[in-house]
């Protein structure tokens, strides 16, 4: 078995190893991480530490690549997915990322978790000109193609999400006063920026923002402070553990604000269940991926394929967990990138194809939500729909909303 902090996947049939296009051999030998028989992909995640619940994303991705290999791999090559635990500690991320690039010599990095961890390595990765694709983050800065041309996020960014929440809240109550709980990093600050974008000069008089650290034990005191500000709208711009705590504390205080939570923290098992489903009734979030627990998708072909994958390749995972659906979705988009590369699996072409996705549809995305990128648009997803927790499940309402950060 691999060492405790390393997970390596190299599964494939003899047929996949032999099925090699001769034209691609020379290119493979010239590209780190690409050989005649494999493509090495690297990632860092949190299998330990304060957000270890999010490590399931990478475990599900590992299972997805096992499925791909069983089906013959990519361009005749199996996928060797190598990932390390960084415990959501940026110094550890630096160590593990260097290990992936310099020792494991991966072709590219994929779905690395966390704003602070990725921030610690983004400059190094771009200096090395290694594709840094579809990060599991929710920040606006990951679309900055000018500063970091080798880095690309995936999910709709937090700043746009906060803009949409603020606009909707003002539609419901024109004179609303806002409270923003935010994680003191780029992710949380994007939520504050999005609210400020909409409120403009009114922000200072009508909004109160209170931060917390990812190492904090609880956010109870912050929620008490925001209630005392007189806010009737609360936006929890944080990760699952702290959003769950905010839901619980709001309920326990008998406070009834219009409560919005980050899309990335809307998991039923990761956020709602720990808070108590009854405490979360009325909470609003956004969604761009189909919810397998929603009866509206009964018989849906895209979710049927996802369910079959989970049953065969990731039986330990919860098929209704948002994080698993997310992992399946982002892996599906990566497969499109690699298919577009053909046999030219150079780092330059991998990045070029990632920035050339046109109306890509994935069976697990909401109808009307498509993946689009270009050399000047590094935000693959910019469409979402609002949803409200009704006690046992989320229920979508309104239309698909498209937005982009200012």
Secondary structure, DSSP 8 states (H G I E B T S, - for coil): ---TTEEEEE---HHHHH---GGGHHHHHHSTTB-SSEEEEEEEE-SSSTTGGGGHHHHHHHHHHHHHHHTT-BTTBEEEEEEEE-TT-HHHHHHHHHIIIIIS--SEEE--B-HHHHHHHHHHHHHTT--EES-B---GGGG-TTT-TTB---S--HHHHHHHHHHHHHHH-TT--EEEEEESSHHHHHHHHHHHHHHGGGHHHHEEEEEE-TT-S--HHHHHHHHHTT-SEEEEES-HHHHHHHHHHHHHTT---EEEE-GGG--IIIIIHHH-TTTTTT-EEEESB--TT-GGGTT-HHHHHHHHHHHHH-TTS-TT-HHHHHHHHHHHHHHHHHHHHTT---HHHHHHHHT---SB--TTB-TT--B--BTTB--S--EEEEEEE-SSSEEEEEEEEE----
